[in-house]
């Protein structure tokens, strides 16, 4: 599981600059039961498109690298 978490963290570091350009950020919280828990912060915290970003962009990208991932859940601030 540590290997999977490290891969997830690497992927988050890759996408972080793109979120930062729009005033947002992303934090890794945990990986449990094939679910990635994240915290969207900054502009992403209140963005109406966050569900779309998670389900249409982040999830497919994460699943491409880690097939076991079943979902991504944003933990609200």
mmJSON file of the N, C-alpha and C atoms, coordinates in Angstrom:
{"data_MODEL":{"atom_site":{
"group_PDB":["ATOM","ATOM","ATOM","ATOM","ATOM","ATOM","ATOM","ATOM","ATOM","ATOM","ATOM","ATOM","ATOM","ATOM","ATOM","ATOM","ATOM","ATOM","ATOM","ATOM","ATOM","ATOM","ATOM","ATOM","ATOM","ATOM","ATOM","ATOM","ATOM","ATOM","ATOM","ATOM","ATOM","ATOM","ATOM","ATOM","ATOM","ATOM","ATOM","ATOM","ATOM","ATOM","ATOM","ATOM","ATOM","ATOM","ATOM","ATOM","ATOM","ATOM","ATOM","ATOM","ATOM","ATOM","ATOM","ATOM","ATOM","ATOM","ATOM","ATOM","ATOM","ATOM","ATOM","ATOM","ATOM","ATOM","ATOM","ATOM","ATOM","ATOM","ATOM","ATOM","ATOM","ATOM","ATOM","ATOM","ATOM","ATOM","ATOM","ATOM","ATOM","ATOM","ATOM","ATOM","ATOM","ATOM","ATOM","ATOM","ATOM","ATOM","ATOM","ATOM","ATOM","ATOM","ATOM","ATOM","ATOM","ATOM","ATOM","ATOM","ATOM","ATOM","ATOM","ATOM","ATOM","ATOM","ATOM","ATOM","ATOM","ATOM","ATOM","ATOM","ATOM","ATOM","ATOM","ATOM","ATOM","ATOM","ATOM","ATOM","ATOM","ATOM","ATOM","ATOM","ATOM","ATOM","ATOM","ATOM","ATOM","ATOM","ATOM","ATOM","ATOM","ATOM","ATOM","ATOM","ATOM","ATOM","ATOM","ATOM","ATOM","ATOM","ATOM","ATOM","ATOM","ATOM","ATOM","ATOM","ATOM","ATOM","ATOM","ATOM","ATOM","ATOM","ATOM","ATOM","ATOM","ATOM","ATOM","ATOM","ATOM","ATOM","ATOM","ATOM","ATOM","ATOM","ATOM","ATOM","ATOM","ATOM","ATOM","ATOM","ATOM","ATOM","ATOM","ATOM","ATOM","ATOM","ATOM","ATOM","ATOM","ATOM","ATOM","ATOM","ATOM","ATOM","ATOM","ATOM","ATOM","ATOM","ATOM","ATOM","ATOM","ATOM","ATOM","ATOM","ATOM","ATOM","ATOM","ATOM","ATOM","ATOM","ATOM","ATOM","ATOM","ATOM","ATOM","ATOM","ATOM","ATOM","ATOM","ATOM","ATOM","ATOM","ATOM","ATOM","ATOM","ATOM","ATOM","ATOM","ATOM","ATOM","ATOM","ATOM","ATOM","ATOM","ATOM","ATOM","ATOM","ATOM","ATOM"],
"id":[1,2,3,4,5,6,7,8,9,10,11,12,13,14,15,16,17,18,19,20,21,22,23,24,25,26,27,28,29,30,31,32,33,34,35,36,37,38,39,40,41,42,43,44,45,46,47,48,49,50,51,52,53,54,55,56,57,58,59,60,61,62,63,64,65,66,67,68,69,70,71,72,73,74,75,76,77,78,79,80,81,82,83,84,85,86,87,88,89,90,91,92,93,94,95,96,97,98,99,100,101,102,103,104,105,106,107,108,109,110,111,112,113,114,115,116,117,118,119,120,121,122,123,124,125,126,127,128,129,130,131,132,133,134,135,136,137,138,139,140,141,142,143,144,145,146,147,148,149,150,151,152,153,154,155,156,157,158,159,160,161,162,163,164,165,166,167,168,169,170,171,172,173,174,175,176,177,178,179,180,181,182,183,184,185,186,187,188,189,190,191,192,193,194,195,196,197,198,199,200,201,202,203,204,205,206,207,208,209,210,211,212,213,214,215,216,217,218,219,220,221,222,223,224,225,226,227,228,229,230,231],
"type_symbol":["N","C","C","N","C","C","N","C","C","N","C","C","N","C","C","N","C","C","N","C","C","N","C","C","N","C","C","N","C","C","N","C","C","N","C","C","N","C","C","N","C","C","N","C","C","N","C","C","N","C","C","N","C","C","N","C","C","N","C","C","N","C","C","N","C","C","N","C","C","N","C","C","N","C","C","N","C","C","N","C","C","N","C","C","N","C","C","N","C","C","N","C","C","N","C","C","N","C","C","N","C","C","N","C","C","N","C","C","N","C","C","N","C","C","N","C","C","N","C","C","N","C","C","N","C","C","N","C","C","N","C","C","N","C","C","N","C","C","N","C","C","N","C","C","N","C","C","N","C","C","N","C","C","N","C","C","N","C","C","N","C","C","N","C","C","N","C","C","N","C","C","N","C","C","N","C","C","N","C","C","N","C","C","N","C","C","N","C","C","N","C","C","N","C","C","N","C","C","N","C","C","N","C","C","N","C","C","N","C","C","N","C","C","N","C","C","N","C","C","N","C","C","N","C","C","N","C","C","N","C","C"],
"label_atom_id":["N","CA","C","N","CA","C","N","CA","C","N","CA","C","N","CA","C","N","CA","C","N","CA","C","N","CA","C","N","CA","C","N","CA","C","N","CA","C","N","CA","C","N","CA","C","N","CA","C","N","CA","C","N","CA","C","N","CA","C","N","CA","C","N","CA","C","N","CA","C","N","CA","C","N","CA","C","N","CA","C","N","CA","C","N","CA","C","N","CA","C","N","CA","C","N","CA","C","N","CA","C","N","CA","C","N","CA","C","N","CA","C","N","CA","C","N","CA","C","N","CA","C","N","CA","C","N","CA","C","N","CA","C","N","CA","C","N","CA","C","N","CA","C","N","CA","C","N","CA","C","N","CA","C","N","CA","C","N","CA","C","N","CA","C","N","CA","C","N","CA","C","N","CA","C","N","CA","C","N","CA","C","N","CA","C","N","CA","C","N","CA","C","N","CA","C","N","CA","C","N","CA","C","N","CA","C","N","CA","C","N","CA","C","N","CA","C","N","CA","C","N","CA","C","N","CA","C","N","CA","C","N","CA","C","N","CA","C","N","CA","C","N","CA","C","N","CA","C","N","CA","C","N","CA","C","N","CA","C","N","CA","C","N","CA","C","N","CA","C"],
"label_alt_id":[null,null,null,null,null,null,null,null,null,null,null,null,null,null,null,null,null,null,null,null,null,null,null,null,null,null,null,null,null,null,null,null,null,null,null,null,null,null,null,null,null,null,null,null,null,null,null,null,null,null,null,null,null,null,null,null,null,null,null,null,null,null,null,null,null,null,null,null,null,null,null,null,null,null,null,null,null,null,null,null,null,null,null,null,null,null,null,null,null,null,null,null,null,null,null,null,null,null,null,null,null,null,null,null,null,null,null,null,null,null,null,null,null,null,null,null,null,null,null,null,null,null,null,null,null,null,null,null,null,null,null,null,null,null,null,null,null,null,null,null,null,null,null,null,null,null,null,null,null,null,null,null,null,null,null,null,null,null,null,null,null,null,null,null,null,null,null,null,null,null,null,null,null,null,null,null,null,null,null,null,null,null,null,null,null,null,null,null,null,null,null,null,null,null,null,null,null,null,null,null,null,null,null,null,null,null,null,null,null,null,null,null,null,null,null,null,null,null,null,null,null,null,null,null,null,null,null,null,null,null,null],
"label_comp_id":["UNK","UNK","UNK","UNK","UNK","UNK","UNK","UNK","UNK","UNK","UNK","UNK","UNK","UNK","UNK","UNK","UNK","UNK","UNK","UNK","UNK","UNK","UNK","UNK","UNK","UNK","UNK","UNK","UNK","UNK","UNK","UNK","UNK","UNK","UNK","UNK","UNK","UNK","UNK","UNK","UNK","UNK","UNK","UNK","UNK","UNK","UNK","UNK","UNK","UNK","UNK","UNK","UNK","UNK","UNK","UNK","UNK","UNK","UNK","UNK","UNK","UNK","UNK","UNK","UNK","UNK","UNK","UNK","UNK","UNK","UNK","UNK","UNK","UNK","UNK","UNK","UNK","UNK","UNK","UNK","UNK","UNK","UNK","UNK","UNK","UNK","UNK","UNK","UNK","UNK","UNK","UNK","UNK","UNK","UNK","UNK","UNK","UNK","UNK","UNK","UNK","UNK","UNK","UNK","UNK","UNK","UNK","UNK","UNK","UNK","UNK","UNK","UNK","UNK","UNK","UNK","UNK","UNK","UNK","UNK","UNK","UNK","UNK","UNK","UNK","UNK","UNK","UNK","UNK","UNK","UNK","UNK","UNK","UNK","UNK","UNK","UNK","UNK","UNK","UNK","UNK","UNK","UNK","UNK","UNK","UNK","UNK","UNK","UNK","UNK","UNK","UNK","UNK","UNK","UNK","UNK","UNK","UNK","UNK","UNK","UNK","UNK","UNK","UNK","UNK","UNK","UNK","UNK","UNK","UNK","UNK","UNK","UNK","UNK","UNK","UNK","UNK","UNK","UNK","UNK","UNK","UNK","UNK","UNK","UNK","UNK","UNK","UNK","UNK","UNK","UNK","UNK","UNK","UNK","UNK","UNK","UNK","UNK","UNK","UNK","UNK","UNK","UNK","UNK","UNK","UNK","UNK","UNK","UNK","UNK","UNK","UNK","UNK","UNK","UNK","UNK","UNK","UNK","UNK","UNK","UNK","UNK","UNK","UNK","UNK","UNK","UNK","UNK","UNK","UNK","UNK"],
"label_asym_id":["A","A","A","A","A","A","A","A","A","A","A","A","A","A","A","A","A","A","A","A","A","A","A","A","A","A","A","A","A","A","A","A","A","A","A","A","A","A","A","A","A","A","A","A","A","A","A","A","A","A","A","A","A","A","A","A","A","A","A","A","A","A","A","A","A","A","A","A","A","A","A","A","A","A","A","A","A","A","A","A","A","A","A","A","A","A","A","A","A","A","A","A","A","A","A","A","A","A","A","A","A","A","A","A","A","A","A","A","A","A","A","A","A","A","A","A","A","A","A","A","A","A","A","A","A","A","A","A","A","A","A","A","A","A","A","A","A","A","A","A","A","A","A","A","A","A","A","A","A","A","A","A","A","A","A","A","A","A","A","A","A","A","A","A","A","A","A","A","A","A","A","A","A","A","A","A","A","A","A","A","A","A","A","A","A","A","A","A","A","A","A","A","A","A","A","A","A","A","A","A","A","A","A","A","A","A","A","A","A","A","A","A","A","A","A","A","A","A","A","A","A","A","A","A","A","A","A","A","A","A","A"],
"label_entity_id":["1","1","1","1","1","1","1","1","1","1","1","1","1","1","1","1","1","1","1","1","1","1","1","1","1","1","1","1","1","1","1","1","1","1","1","1","1","1","1","1","1","1","1","1","1","1","1","1","1","1","1","1","1","1","1","1","1","1","1","1","1","1","1","1","1","1","1","1","1","1","1","1","1","1","1","1","1","1","1","1","1","1","1","1","1","1","1","1","1","1","1","1","1","1","1","1","1","1","1","1","1","1","1","1","1","1","1","1","1","1","1","1","1","1","1","1","1","1","1","1","1","1","1","1","1","1","1","1","1","1","1","1","1","1","1","1","1","1","1","1","1","1","1","1","1","1","1","1","1","1","1","1","1","1","1","1","1","1","1","1","1","1","1","1","1","1","1","1","1","1","1","1","1","1","1","1","1","1","1","1","1","1","1","1","1","1","1","1","1","1","1","1","1","1","1","1","1","1","1","1","1","1","1","1","1","1","1","1","1","1","1","1","1","1","1","1","1","1","1","1","1","1","1","1","1","1","1","1","1","1","1"],
"label_seq_id":[1,1,1,2,2,2,3,3,3,4,4,4,5,5,5,6,6,6,7,7,7,8,8,8,9,9,9,10,10,10,11,11,11,12,12,12,13,13,13,14,14,14,15,15,15,16,16,16,17,17,17,18,18,18,19,19,19,20,20,20,21,21,21,22,22,22,23,23,23,24,24,24,25,25,25,26,26,26,27,27,27,28,28,28,29,29,29,30,30,30,31,31,31,32,32,32,33,33,33,34,34,34,35,35,35,36,36,36,37,37,37,38,38,38,39,39,39,40,40,40,41,41,41,42,42,42,43,43,43,44,44,44,45,45,45,46,46,46,47,47,47,48,48,48,49,49,49,50,50,50,51,51,51,52,52,52,53,53,53,54,54,54,55,55,55,56,56,56,57,57,57,58,58,58,59,59,59,60,60,60,61,61,61,62,62,62,63,63,63,64,64,64,65,65,65,66,66,66,67,67,67,68,68,68,69,69,69,70,70,70,71,71,71,72,72,72,73,73,73,74,74,74,75,75,75,76,76,76,77,77,77],
"pdbx_PDB_ins_code":[null,null,null,null,null,null,null,null,null,null,null,null,null,null,null,null,null,null,null,null,null,null,null,null,null,null,null,null,null,null,null,null,null,null,null,null,null,null,null,null,null,null,null,null,null,null,null,null,null,null,null,null,null,null,null,null,null,null,null,null,null,null,null,null,null,null,null,null,null,null,null,null,null,null,null,null,null,null,null,null,null,null,null,null,null,null,null,null,null,null,null,null,null,null,null,null,null,null,null,null,null,null,null,null,null,null,null,null,null,null,null,null,null,null,null,null,null,null,null,null,null,null,null,null,null,null,null,null,null,null,null,null,null,null,null,null,null,null,null,null,null,null,null,null,null,null,null,null,null,null,null,null,null,null,null,null,null,null,null,null,null,null,null,null,null,null,null,null,null,null,null,null,null,null,null,null,null,null,null,null,null,null,null,null,null,null,null,null,null,null,null,null,null,null,null,null,null,null,null,null,null,null,null,null,null,null,null,null,null,null,null,null,null,null,null,null,null,null,null,null,null,null,null,null,null,null,null,null,null,null,null],
"Cartn_x":[0.825,0.0,0.874,2.034,2.93,3.368,3.582,3.96,2.852,1.603,0.459,0.357,0.495,0.431,1.518,2.709,3.798,3.486,2.905,2.536,1.47,0.487,-0.576,0.027,0.929,1.57,2.373,3.054,3.794,2.84,1.711,0.739,0.165,-0.084,-0.592,0.425,1.696,2.736,2.792,2.454,2.447,1.307,0.139,-1.014,-1.118,-0.439,-0.509,-0.233,0.8,1.057,-0.121,-0.858,-2.002,-3.133,-3.347,-4.354,-3.893,-2.588,-2.034,-2.209,-2.139,-2.303,-3.685,-4.674,-6.033,-6.351,-5.328,-5.527,-5.949,-5.865,-6.267,-5.086,-5.387,-4.358,-5.029,-4.22,-4.711,-3.776,-4.345,-3.567,-3.983,-3.016,-3.296,-3.664,-4.776,-5.185,-4.858,-5.395,-5.113,-5.587,-5.146,-5.598,-6.087,-7.368,-7.961,-9.063,-9.072,-10.099,-10.255,-9.114,-9.061,-9.675,-9.82,-10.34,-9.235,-9.05,-8.098,-8.871,-8.431,-9.038,-8.112,-8.677,-7.924,-8.631,-7.939,-8.546,-8.223,-9.261,-9.085,-9.142,-8.164,-8.078,-7.972,-7.942,-7.857,-9.099,-8.917,-10.04,-10.797,-10.105,-10.756,-11.765,-11.574,-12.451,-13.898,-14.098,-15.448,-15.896,-15.099,-15.402,-16.594,-17.53,-18.697,-18.33,-17.183,-16.765,-15.889,-15.77,-14.854,-15.26,-16.559,-16.98,-16.572,-16.73,-16.328,-14.819,-14.075,-12.62,-12.19,-12.812,-12.448,-12.827,-14.081,-14.577,-14.165,-14.027,-13.739,-12.255,-11.502,-10.086,-9.17,-9.321,-8.409,-8.586,-9.814,-10.042,-9.488,-9.802,-9.233,-7.699,-7.121,-5.664,-5.06,-5.655,-5.158,-5.336,-6.481,-6.748,-5.834,-5.375,-4.446,-3.134,-2.723,-1.465,-1.637,-2.782,-3.043,-4.423,-4.45,-5.711,-6.655,-6.115,-6.93,-7.826,-7.538,-8.304,-9.733,-10.68,-12.111,-12.765,-12.176,-12.787,-11.885,-12.29,-11.613,-12.669,-12.397,-13.32,-12.618,-13.27,-12.759,-13.285,-12.374,-12.731,-12.873,-14.089,-14.261,-13.502,-13.093,-12.356,-13.313],
"Cartn_y":[-1.193,0.0,1.262,1.205,2.36,2.739,1.744,1.993,2.748,2.345,3.009,4.442,4.645,5.996,6.888,6.356,7.142,7.535,6.63,6.933,8.03,7.923,8.937,10.295,10.33,11.585,12.183,11.333,11.807,12.432,11.794,12.305,13.644,13.765,15.021,16.138,15.843,16.856,17.271,16.361,16.663,17.605,17.412,18.249,19.527,19.564,20.732,22.058,22.175,23.47,23.967,23.061,23.456,24.018,23.416,23.939,25.268,25.364,26.603,27.774,27.523,28.597,29.236,28.466,28.986,29.374,29.4,29.809,28.689,27.449,26.309,25.455,24.419,23.474,22.151,21.132,19.802,19.187,18.525,17.84,16.379,15.487,14.077,13.894,13.193,12.914,11.468,10.529,9.113,8.281,7.031,6.039,4.853,4.53,3.465,2.775,1.447,0.656,1.066,1.288,1.651,3.017,3.854,5.214,6.194,7.216,8.283,9.42,9.846,10.975,12.175,13.252,14.475,15.644,16.772,18.011,19.076,19.596,20.698,21.996,22.856,24.096,25.291,26.473,27.693,27.843,28.305,28.522,27.226,26.099,24.803,24.428,24.95,24.616,25.029,26.19,26.699,26.589,25.956,25.874,24.954,25.436,24.626,23.451,23.513,22.447,21.395,21.402,20.457,18.998,18.691,17.308,16.869,17.764,17.479,17.296,18.146,18.03,16.691,16.3,15.043,13.854,13.799,12.609,12.519,13.663,13.641,13.803,14.375,14.612,13.796,13.995,13.343,11.83,11.364,9.928,9.126,9.483,8.703,8.732,9.882,9.997,9.095,9.114,8.279,6.803,6.436,5.034,4.518,5.398,4.985,4.508,5.143,4.799,3.721,3.732,2.781,2.179,1.019,0.375,0.087,-0.08,-0.442,0.689,1.911,3.055,2.995,3.044,2.983,4.351,5.295,6.611,7.592,8.856,9.944,10.722,10.966,11.71,12.954,14.104,15.359,15.529,15.753,16.012,17.527,18.037,19.487,20.061,21.303,21.991,22.326],
"Cartn_z":[0.0,0.0,0.0,0.621,0.65,-0.764,-1.604,-2.996,-3.732,-3.485,-4.111,-3.604,-2.315,-1.745,-2.332,-2.479,-3.054,-4.488,-5.255,-6.634,-6.677,-5.791,-5.711,-5.369,-4.411,-4.014,-5.169,-5.93,-7.106,-8.117,-8.341,-9.3,-8.833,-7.547,-6.993,-7.214,-7.011,-7.232,-8.699,-9.601,-11.03,-11.399,-10.785,-11.149,-10.322,-9.196,-8.301,-9.018,-9.849,-10.508,-11.356,-11.962,-12.777,-11.915,-10.764,-9.841,-9.243,-8.953,-8.399,-9.355,-10.663,-11.647,-11.557,-11.1,-10.952,-9.509,-8.652,-7.273,-6.344,-6.816,-5.996,-5.591,-4.848,-4.439,-4.073,-3.909,-3.567,-2.543,-1.563,-0.534,-0.481,-0.335,-0.118,1.344,1.61,2.986,3.333,2.528,2.776,1.593,1.576,0.607,1.418,1.256,2.069,1.285,1.293,0.608,-0.855,-1.519,-2.945,-3.244,-2.248,-2.399,-2.013,-2.846,-2.557,-1.906,-0.751,-0.051,-0.213,-0.715,-0.948,-0.283,-0.237,0.232,-0.803,-1.46,-2.389,-1.597,-1.816,-1.058,-2.002,-1.412,-2.209,-3.068,-4.293,-5.201,-5.491,-5.421,-5.694,-4.607,-3.399,-2.289,-2.556,-3.156,-3.387,-4.838,-5.659,-7.089,-7.345,-8.136,-8.484,-9.38,-10.024,-10.934,-10.291,-8.961,-8.331,-8.539,-8.556,-8.806,-10.211,-11.16,-12.535,-12.623,-11.963,-11.959,-11.383,-10.287,-9.635,-10.503,-10.948,-11.646,-13.106,-13.774,-15.201,-15.525,-14.609,-14.881,-13.967,-12.661,-11.726,-11.678,-11.555,-11.408,-12.584,-13.83,-14.936,-14.967,-14.637,-14.622,-13.542,-12.356,-11.266,-11.599,-12.168,-12.498,-13.599,-14.457,-15.503,-14.897,-13.819,-13.156,-12.089,-11.392,-10.303,-10.538,-11.154,-11.568,-10.401,-9.198,-8.036,-7.541,-7.919,-7.412,-7.936,-7.015,-7.344,-7.322,-6.594,-6.501,-5.786,-5.871,-5.187,-4.412,-3.146,-2.311,-1.794,-1.988,-1.449,-0.032,0.892,2.282,2.421,2.626,2.725,3.919,3.759,4.825,5.96],
"occupancy":[1.0,1.0,1.0,1.0,1.0,1.0,1.0,1.0,1.0,1.0,1.0,1.0,1.0,1.0,1.0,1.0,1.0,1.0,1.0,1.0,1.0,1.0,1.0,1.0,1.0,1.0,1.0,1.0,1.0,1.0,1.0,1.0,1.0,1.0,1.0,1.0,1.0,1.0,1.0,1.0,1.0,1.0,1.0,1.0,1.0,1.0,1.0,1.0,1.0,1.0,1.0,1.0,1.0,1.0,1.0,1.0,1.0,1.0,1.0,1.0,1.0,1.0,1.0,1.0,1.0,1.0,1.0,1.0,1.0,1.0,1.0,1.0,1.0,1.0,1.0,1.0,1.0,1.0,1.0,1.0,1.0,1.0,1.0,1.0,1.0,1.0,1.0,1.0,1.0,1.0,1.0,1.0,1.0,1.0,1.0,1.0,1.0,1.0,1.0,1.0,1.0,1.0,1.0,1.0,1.0,1.0,1.0,1.0,1.0,1.0,1.0,1.0,1.0,1.0,1.0,1.0,1.0,1.0,1.0,1.0,1.0,1.0,1.0,1.0,1.0,1.0,1.0,1.0,1.0,1.0,1.0,1.0,1.0,1.0,1.0,1.0,1.0,1.0,1.0,1.0,1.0,1.0,1.0,1.0,1.0,1.0,1.0,1.0,1.0,1.0,1.0,1.0,1.0,1.0,1.0,1.0,1.0,1.0,1.0,1.0,1.0,1.0,1.0,1.0,1.0,1.0,1.0,1.0,1.0,1.0,1.0,1.0,1.0,1.0,1.0,1.0,1.0,1.0,1.0,1.0,1.0,1.0,1.0,1.0,1.0,1.0,1.0,1.0,1.0,1.0,1.0,1.0,1.0,1.0,1.0,1.0,1.0,1.0,1.0,1.0,1.0,1.0,1.0,1.0,1.0,1.0,1.0,1.0,1.0,1.0,1.0,1.0,1.0,1.0,1.0,1.0,1.0,1.0,1.0,1.0,1.0,1.0,1.0,1.0,1.0,1.0,1.0,1.0,1.0,1.0,1.0],
"B_iso_or_equiv":[0.0,0.0,0.0,0.0,0.0,0.0,0.0,0.0,0.0,0.0,0.0,0.0,0.0,0.0,0.0,0.0,0.0,0.0,0.0,0.0,0.0,0.0,0.0,0.0,0.0,0.0,0.0,0.0,0.0,0.0,0.0,0.0,0.0,0.0,0.0,0.0,0.0,0.0,0.0,0.0,0.0,0.0,0.0,0.0,0.0,0.0,0.0,0.0,0.0,0.0,0.0,0.0,0.0,0.0,0.0,0.0,0.0,0.0,0.0,0.0,0.0,0.0,0.0,0.0,0.0,0.0,0.0,0.0,0.0,0.0,0.0,0.0,0.0,0.0,0.0,0.0,0.0,0.0,0.0,0.0,0.0,0.0,0.0,0.0,0.0,0.0,0.0,0.0,0.0,0.0,0.0,0.0,0.0,0.0,0.0,0.0,0.0,0.0,0.0,0.0,0.0,0.0,0.0,0.0,0.0,0.0,0.0,0.0,0.0,0.0,0.0,0.0,0.0,0.0,0.0,0.0,0.0,0.0,0.0,0.0,0.0,0.0,0.0,0.0,0.0,0.0,0.0,0.0,0.0,0.0,0.0,0.0,0.0,0.0,0.0,0.0,0.0,0.0,0.0,0.0,0.0,0.0,0.0,0.0,0.0,0.0,0.0,0.0,0.0,0.0,0.0,0.0,0.0,0.0,0.0,0.0,0.0,0.0,0.0,0.0,0.0,0.0,0.0,0.0,0.0,0.0,0.0,0.0,0.0,0.0,0.0,0.0,0.0,0.0,0.0,0.0,0.0,0.0,0.0,0.0,0.0,0.0,0.0,0.0,0.0,0.0,0.0,0.0,0.0,0.0,0.0,0.0,0.0,0.0,0.0,0.0,0.0,0.0,0.0,0.0,0.0,0.0,0.0,0.0,0.0,0.0,0.0,0.0,0.0,0.0,0.0,0.0,0.0,0.0,0.0,0.0,0.0,0.0,0.0,0.0,0.0,0.0,0.0,0.0,0.0,0.0,0.0,0.0,0.0,0.0,0.0],
"pdbx_formal_charge":[null,null,null,null,null,null,null,null,null,null,null,null,null,null,null,null,null,null,null,null,null,null,null,null,null,null,null,null,null,null,null,null,null,null,null,null,null,null,null,null,null,null,null,null,null,null,null,null,null,null,null,null,null,null,null,null,null,null,null,null,null,null,null,null,null,null,null,null,null,null,null,null,null,null,null,null,null,null,null,null,null,null,null,null,null,null,null,null,null,null,null,null,null,null,null,null,null,null,null,null,null,null,null,null,null,null,null,null,null,null,null,null,null,null,null,null,null,null,null,null,null,null,null,null,null,null,null,null,null,null,null,null,null,null,null,null,null,null,null,null,null,null,null,null,null,null,null,null,null,null,null,null,null,null,null,null,null,null,null,null,null,null,null,null,null,null,null,null,null,null,null,null,null,null,null,null,null,null,null,null,null,null,null,null,null,null,null,null,null,null,null,null,null,null,null,null,null,null,null,null,null,null,null,null,null,null,null,null,null,null,null,null,null,null,null,null,null,null,null,null,null,null,null,null,null,null,null,null,null,null,null],
"auth_seq_id":[1,1,1,2,2,2,3,3,3,4,4,4,5,5,5,6,6,6,7,7,7,8,8,8,9,9,9,10,10,10,11,11,11,12,12,12,13,13,13,14,14,14,15,15,15,16,16,16,17,17,17,18,18,18,19,19,19,20,20,20,21,21,21,22,22,22,23,23,23,24,24,24,25,25,25,26,26,26,27,27,27,28,28,28,29,29,29,30,30,30,31,31,31,32,32,32,33,33,33,34,34,34,35,35,35,36,36,36,37,37,37,38,38,38,39,39,39,40,40,40,41,41,41,42,42,42,43,43,43,44,44,44,45,45,45,46,46,46,47,47,47,48,48,48,49,49,49,50,50,50,51,51,51,52,52,52,53,53,53,54,54,54,55,55,55,56,56,56,57,57,57,58,58,58,59,59,59,60,60,60,61,61,61,62,62,62,63,63,63,64,64,64,65,65,65,66,66,66,67,67,67,68,68,68,69,69,69,70,70,70,71,71,71,72,72,72,73,73,73,74,74,74,75,75,75,76,76,76,77,77,77],
"auth_comp_id":["UNK","UNK","UNK","UNK","UNK","UNK","UNK","UNK","UNK","UNK","UNK","UNK","UNK","UNK","UNK","UNK","UNK","UNK","UNK","UNK","UNK","UNK","UNK","UNK","UNK","UNK","UNK","UNK","UNK","UNK","UNK","UNK","UNK","UNK","UNK","UNK","UNK","UNK","UNK","UNK","UNK","UNK","UNK","UNK","UNK","UNK","UNK","UNK","UNK","UNK","UNK","UNK","UNK","UNK","UNK","UNK","UNK","UNK","UNK","UNK","UNK","UNK","UNK","UNK","UNK","UNK","UNK","UNK","UNK","UNK","UNK","UNK","UNK","UNK","UNK","UNK","UNK","UNK","UNK","UNK","UNK","UNK","UNK","UNK","UNK","UNK","UNK","UNK","UNK","UNK","UNK","UNK","UNK","UNK","UNK","UNK","UNK","UNK","UNK","UNK","UNK","UNK","UNK","UNK","UNK","UNK","UNK","UNK","UNK","UNK","UNK","UNK","UNK","UNK","UNK","UNK","UNK","UNK","UNK","UNK","UNK","UNK","UNK","UNK","UNK","UNK","UNK","UNK","UNK","UNK","UNK","UNK","UNK","UNK","UNK","UNK","UNK","UNK","UNK","UNK","UNK","UNK","UNK","UNK","UNK","UNK","UNK","UNK","UNK","UNK","UNK","UNK","UNK","UNK","UNK","UNK","UNK","UNK","UNK","UNK","UNK","UNK","UNK","UNK","UNK","UNK","UNK","UNK","UNK","UNK","UNK","UNK","UNK","UNK","UNK","UNK","UNK","UNK","UNK","UNK","UNK","UNK","UNK","UNK","UNK","UNK","UNK","UNK","UNK","UNK","UNK","UNK","UNK","UNK","UNK","UNK","UNK","UNK","UNK","UNK","UNK","UNK","UNK","UNK","UNK","UNK","UNK","UNK","UNK","UNK","UNK","UNK","UNK","UNK","UNK","UNK","UNK","UNK","UNK","UNK","UNK","UNK","UNK","UNK","UNK","UNK","UNK","UNK","UNK","UNK","UNK"],
"auth_asym_id":["A","A","A","A","A","A","A","A","A","A","A","A","A","A","A","A","A","A","A","A","A","A","A","A","A","A","A","A","A","A","A","A","A","A","A","A","A","A","A","A","A","A","A","A","A","A","A","A","A","A","A","A","A","A","A","A","A","A","A","A","A","A","A","A","A","A","A","A","A","A","A","A","A","A","A","A","A","A","A","A","A","A","A","A","A","A","A","A","A","A","A","A","A","A","A","A","A","A","A","A","A","A","A","A","A","A","A","A","A","A","A","A","A","A","A","A","A","A","A","A","A","A","A","A","A","A","A","A","A","A","A","A","A","A","A","A","A","A","A","A","A","A","A","A","A","A","A","A","A","A","A","A","A","A","A","A","A","A","A","A","A","A","A","A","A","A","A","A","A","A","A","A","A","A","A","A","A","A","A","A","A","A","A","A","A","A","A","A","A","A","A","A","A","A","A","A","A","A","A","A","A","A","A","A","A","A","A","A","A","A","A","A","A","A","A","A","A","A","A","A","A","A","A","A","A","A","A","A","A","A","A"],
"auth_atom_id":["N","CA","C","N","CA","C","N","CA","C","N","CA","C","N","CA","C","N","CA","C","N","CA","C","N","CA","C","N","CA","C","N","CA","C","N","CA","C","N","CA","C","N","CA","C","N","CA","C","N","CA","C","N","CA","C","N","CA","C","N","CA","C","N","CA","C","N","CA","C","N","CA","C","N","CA","C","N","CA","C","N","CA","C","N","CA","C","N","CA","C","N","CA","C","N","CA","C","N","CA","C","N","CA","C","N","CA","C","N","CA","C","N","CA","C","N","CA","C","N","CA","C","N","CA","C","N","CA","C","N","CA","C","N","CA","C","N","CA","C","N","CA","C","N","CA","C","N","CA","C","N","CA","C","N","CA","C","N","CA","C","N","CA","C","N","CA","C","N","CA","C","N","CA","C","N","CA","C","N","CA","C","N","CA","C","N","CA","C","N","CA","C","N","CA","C","N","CA","C","N","CA","C","N","CA","C","N","CA","C","N","CA","C","N","CA","C","N","CA","C","N","CA","C","N","CA","C","N","CA","C","N","CA","C","N","CA","C","N","CA","C","N","CA","C","N","CA","C","N","CA","C","N","CA","C","N","CA","C","N","CA","C","N","CA","C","N","CA","C"],
"pdbx_PDB_model_num":[1,1,1,1,1,1,1,1,1,1,1,1,1,1,1,1,1,1,1,1,1,1,1,1,1,1,1,1,1,1,1,1,1,1,1,1,1,1,1,1,1,1,1,1,1,1,1,1,1,1,1,1,1,1,1,1,1,1,1,1,1,1,1,1,1,1,1,1,1,1,1,1,1,1,1,1,1,1,1,1,1,1,1,1,1,1,1,1,1,1,1,1,1,1,1,1,1,1,1,1,1,1,1,1,1,1,1,1,1,1,1,1,1,1,1,1,1,1,1,1,1,1,1,1,1,1,1,1,1,1,1,1,1,1,1,1,1,1,1,1,1,1,1,1,1,1,1,1,1,1,1,1,1,1,1,1,1,1,1,1,1,1,1,1,1,1,1,1,1,1,1,1,1,1,1,1,1,1,1,1,1,1,1,1,1,1,1,1,1,1,1,1,1,1,1,1,1,1,1,1,1,1,1,1,1,1,1,1,1,1,1,1,1,1,1,1,1,1,1,1,1,1,1,1,1,1,1,1,1,1,1]
}}}
